[in-house]
Structure formats: structure tokens, C-alpha cells
Amino acid sequence: MYRLISTTAYEPDPHTAPWVEPYRVIDFPDGWRDEFLGLYRRRWRRREEPVGLPIRKLNELLRAAAPGLVATGRGAGGSAEVPWFYASQDMPAELVGPLLASWVMTLPPADDADPERAADHRAALDRALAVIDEYSPRWRNESVDLTAARLTDGGTAQPDRRLYHLLPEQIGARLIARPLRLNGVNLSFRQVTRNQGVELVSWPPRQYTRGRRTWHYSALVTVTVQTVPFASRFRVHVDYGIRRWTGSQVWLPPGRGATVLLDIPLPWPGDHGPSHRLTSNTLAFNRRLGMPAWRRHSLVELLPEFDVLRTYPKPADLIADPADWLDGRDGVAAGVVHSTAMGAHGVGAGLMPLERSLVDQWVEEGLTPVFRRVAGLERAHRKPTPVLLPTAKSKDPQVEDERVRQRVRARRAALRAALDDRPLLVDVLWQTEETRDELVAALHEWLGLPPGPGHTEAVQEWQLGGLRVELRVRPLGSLGAALPLDGGPGRSRSQVLSAAVRERAARTAGFLGSGIDPVGLALVETLGPDRFGHAPDTDPKSALRHGCAAARRVSQFMVVPEDSEAAVALRARSALADGMRQLGAVVPPEQRLDEKLADDLQYLALWQVRRQSDGPTRRAGRHLVALRIRPHDPVHPVRGWDDTIKAWVPYADFLISLAADSAGGNPGQGTDRRRTTTEERRDEVERRIRSLLFQVRDRPTLLLANSGNLRETWPGLNNGQLEKDTLTFLGESPVRVALHGPDLRVVLLRDRNDRGETPQWYAPGATEEDSPGFSAGLWVARGADPDHRVYLSTVGKPPTAGTVRRDLRKLVPDREWPHGPATTAWNPQALELTVLGCLSPAALAAAERTDTTADRPAVVAAAAHQLRFHDEYHPLSRPLPLHLARLAEEYVLPLAPLPTTERTTE
């Protein structure tokens, strides 16, 4: 067992002078902005005109082609207060001018059938091009402290806003100035600007050959700037991984895109040195053209405008032979980033701990002396897991049989509590006999059912003490076929899809039953999503879920054997476990805490569902999910808040109500509310949160919320607004947590998400000969004071990850392990747990309470950490209550409102 872990996080070294960089800076002239925005608005014939310029493509072009440019300011196209360029030197107008002109020519409408209007567009374009020389931006000197930060009232270091995009660019340039040496091989890197931070990609790609196939891959380093609650210095997170490149023909069905990184030389004469950047572009299927094309804002569309000497990749050529462009043509190279949707790749994802630590050492050397590694973490709690049933098989048959019986008894008890002594109704809707048989076998194993007459029997029943089980096995038939989409004049894409979903859902509900049965479970075998790749809207999964819900069935899906590489038996057991979870037959195990919190502690989890218009039903919608778990309640321990009837309802009923609301049963919940303002949405969410806290104030409660998920609608969860033992709502001063409940504790979670908010980690070996590894536990900064509030929660490697050498190398394989790149490595994710509110000594004193002992924040964090463990699941990616709340979003499937005539008829 490892005693310490290291995170791949860095902070400004307080013992070193500030890192101050001098820049040459210019602003985006107001004269340009006004003229260009007027030109761009000609594209928009609707009332919702753009508020800013599409400057991202121009910035990509400048970063790729303008020597000396370090970074571009975010929002410069819409505000004169934001610097546009940060450069190491002035860029001559004869370089910037052609780049700017190429971009301006993309702003007006591409074509217009009306001759008079087309002539007017051309005149406006001519005026805009003339303005380029009329308003020449002026350069000025500006020095930026790249370690500058201020402390909030809560004690959190907030860096200068410019540092979120400027510092990663500067760190990236600092790191790529020296190669990474692994196993005697030097890896050079190129820089890629992202929405959040930068990526460093080893270039040119490395090759891995097995048999007659060659695969391409690169090392990947990602740099972002982050804050940590109550930390006096901000952080730089550096993540490590592998970037895999597609080498064979790319399949791009409608609805899917591919990222293309482009390597181009500087197009200007003179000794400017080589380019150190790769530029990001996007290929996607264009429905209007009926073929793949470059998506808007892709830089590659602009390059031929000012560089006529080179050939740039066309979508058809790149898709047909991506490997050819990896090698480059006439100094231009391009790589199509591999995604799992493209199929299998010969190089496995992820890095093992040893290799991650070696790359991390290279980063640490490059950041010294300005930044230092964040101090290592030590264990914060003695017991890492709750009380769990043994998982390892015993060699003693009698002991093993008793363990199986113990697990079956626990499952039956959980079902009786979830169903309140109603029968367990299970429908198996199958397409292949193999899946049918394995699902029935999984049910027998799960509940310890006695042998039945056979898997082909349509209806089977069992009485297991106080639990009655009814199983119906039927073919899915035409319900699993692609949805027929019959469009018509004046009907939007979402309206056409919603009509098809409703029709199939009605058929499904009629097939399953009357809709007045007790809640049951439907296990449904479907075709894999790739079967509908040519027309993803025709996938019937959403319709089947709506139909099952209308028949009062929660639903779990499982694809046919030929559409999955995993074993059918394993997938059947997993599907059944997920189905039982949806019935609410899952409660947290008994915890093992160093100190008791409360005998009747309940858990409240909040999750904000956001469905976008490109979601499964092509309809946007929002819903705040609130889940309550009372582990010791004898009936329905897991409940969700139904805001329509203002009551806590059993979890399965809650899921079914979400589907009904989404279908239009309650327009206030599932429909698209895009017309409301951001402030109105925030007011509504915060109103509901206050009401929910009032509903649970009658007993000790642990509130669990994911900051990254909720902060958009609850801004008080932003790190800069956090203060210990207080809650902040919009437009109000912080108030004590105790005012929302005398025994309320609050734990905020953060995961990596797409912003890299939590760092990667590894456990260093005890000696130089001992390879780094992984370790489960709750961790805290070494030497932290008793009121420290921020912890890291880690879990061990899951059984599905297999056995892989910790010292395996993939970037530059060892000679004795030449096929190391083919190995898939497990990438550990740490959860950050911030104990925002607890019964601390200060909180009890403020409330003038002497009736209870004070909490240790570490024990509150341990309670949240141990909720990641359960007998029926591998360690969860988040605590069980939040896990169940998040999975509820599978039932938020908004449909377009029915036409008035149809609504009246119904």
C-alpha cells in the first residue's frame, strides 16, 4: 500500500521572483469591428443578429502564420477593452494585411440569387477591405506578470483573467523548446491552442507496426490554468496521454465529425524559423452537399487564399488516405485524430504510471524555477472503503456457497424495499436467442432463482419468500426497426423526429401492457448505434425508452452480439445490474468512518440535466434532478423530487415521470426554455434548491453537488465565491450553511471534465527501484491543518483493466516489450472533494450550539469518498447518490410539442 501520491499539478514558487514577460500588444480597432460586423450581419436574415465577430478562424490563421505571435485575447472581436495580440515583436502590416483580408472575404453571404442584393454585398465587402488600411492598429508595450493572483474573501487565489489563455501558451512554448528524451529517443513537440489551455503533440507521429499494419500515434501533454478552493496559489495542471491518428479511410456519417491537425510552414519569405504550431480544423458530413466538408471556422479554408504555391488537403482526399497526409506533401502535413467511433486502433489508449512519471519529470524540469510541483498528498482517513461483501472466491466450497447466498439475500432485501412488497415484473425483449438466454440466466443468478422450464418459456413466475417475480420473454420484432422519418413542408427536423418517436413509443407501450401495472423492468436488445450511422435520427432507442416509461417500465438496453466485442454473458449481467439500479434496489453499504457523523444521516444529490438541440431527440431541454437516499428506510430508500406534485417519489417512478414530462405531459419541465434569460434560469434553479434544502432540514443531511455541472445555474459554486461553512446565492451575501439546516453538511465534487479541473496522479515508488503505481484512498496535503477542506478521492484499478506492468513503456517501447504500444493503460481519475460546510468548531460557535461535537472535515470527506464503493459495482466515478442523479438524465428526452389539432384530439 502506497503512503503518498503525487499529482501532476504545479503552482508559482513563492521563493522565486514573479515571472514577468514583456509583450507588444495591439487592440482590435473599433473602426474594423463596426464595419466587419455590419458585413457579417448580412448573413443573418432573422432577427437574432450576432453580437460579435467570428474571430476564432482569424486568430487560428494568425497563430499559424504570423511569426512572433504568442497568444490572442479572448473576446477581442466583441470588446475594445480586450487586447487582440500578445506578441514578442511587431508584425509588419504587409504580413497581417493579407491574412486579415482573407478572413474578411468570408464574412458576407457566400452567394445570393438576387442580383441587386449580391451587388450590394460586393460593395459592402469592398468598403470593408478598404477599412483595413484606414484603421491601422497601433502597437504598445505591456508587461504581464504570469504569476499574478488575488485572494478572494474565502482565501482562494484567483489569477489574472488573461492568464487562463496566456500562461498555457507561454508554458507550452517553454516546454517545447527542449525535447523529451525517453529510452534514448528525443521527442519534439508542436503546440495546439484549445478552448481551455494548450496541447503539446509530439511531431512527427511515431509508428507502431504489427503484422502488415502500421499505426500512428503521438505523445500528448495538456496544460491548463486552474484554481483550488481555499488555496493561496493557483495551479497549472498538466495531463499526459496518447494522441492516436487515423491511418485508414475515414467514415463520417451524418452527425459525426473528425478533428484534423494541420502542420504548415510559415508562408512568408525570410528567416522566421520553423512553425511550432499545429492548427485545429474540423471535418463533418455536410447534409446540404451530401458529402464530408470542412466545418465553419476551419482554418484550412482560408489558407489557399494567400498561399497559392502549396497544395492543402481537400476533404475527399484526406478521408480516402489520411496516412498519406501524415507523411506530408510539399511541406504540408495533416493528421486525422482517431476517435472510438471510428473503430479499433492498434495503439491502446493511456499511459502507465512509470511513463507518466517520466514525462512529468520533464515538465517539472522545464517549469523550474518559476513553478514548483504541488506538495505530495498523504492519507487523510484510515479506512478507505465501507463494509463490503467479499469479492475474491474462496477455495472452500462451503464458504463460497455461503458468500453467494449472502449476496442473494442482500439483493432480494434491496428489491423488497424498493418495490414495497409489490411483484418484480421483468420483460425481456430480445432479437437474438443468445442474448435472450444470457439475460434470463443473469436473472436466475442475480436472485438465486430455482431452475425453470427453460429459457424459451414466454411467462415464468417464482415466489421467493416475500418477493414475487414475474418474467415475460418475447421477441422485440419490428419495434426495434429504424424509425420512419416522414418530413413535410413547414416541419422542423425535431418535429419530424418527435412524431416518429411518439408513434413508436405508443406501439411499444401497447405491446408491454396497459400502463396501470406496478413499476417493472424492461431489458431490451437493440441494434448498435453504428447500424443507424447513415441516419442517426432513425435509431429507435429513445422511442423505446419513452414507450417503456408509458407502460410503467424502466428500461435497460443491450446491443446484439455482433455489434459489441464484449462477452454476451458479461454484458447481460451488467445490463441486469443497471436495471435493478433503475428500480431503486441499490443503497449505500454501511460506512466505516473514523468518527460517527449521525445515525440517521441522509444524502441529497443535485444534478443539472442539459439536453442540447443536437441530442438524441434533436430537442433542447433542462431539468434539475434532486435525489434523496435514506439508507435505513425500510421502504423506498431511494427517492427523487417530483416538482410537479411536490413530493419525494420512489426512484423508478421518478425516472418514469421524467420521461412523461419530456414527452409533454408537463410542459414546464421537459420542454425547450431557450427563450428565458440566463438570469431567469438561475433564479428558478436557485429557488428550487432553497426549497429542496427546506424539505430535508428535519434530519442530518449530506448535500452532494458537482461544481462543474451546477455552477452555470448556481454561480455561488464558483471557486472564487466559496467561503467555508457558507452558501452564496445570486445577488446575495454569503449566509451560514446552518441557516438552511442545523445539521446540514455540504461536499462539492469536481472531476477532470473537458476542462481538466482535477489533476492526474500516480503513487511514487518507495525506492528508486520500485515503479510508480496506483492506490485507492482519501488524500490530503501533507501537514494540512485540522480544518483543511480539500481532499482527493482515488480508487484502485478496476478488474476490467486487466493486469498490465506498471513500468510498461508505450511512447518509446523497451526492446523486450516491442508491442507495448498495443496495450490499453488505465488512466486514473481523481475526484476533488471540498467540504464546503460541516459542523466545524467555528460553525457551532456561530450557531451557539453546545449539543453536539464538532465534525472533522476529513471524516465528512471520507463519508463522500466511501459512497463510491458498492457491492454490485466496480468503484464508481462519483458517489452513489450523485451517480444515480446523473444517470436520471437518460430519461430526459424532450419532444417537440404536439400540433394544436393533435393535442386537442388527444
Summary of the structure (lengths in Angstrom):
residues: 906
radius of gyration: 29.3
end to end distance: 63.7
largest distance: 90.0
contacts: 2919
relative contact order: 0.11
helix: 33%
strand: 24%
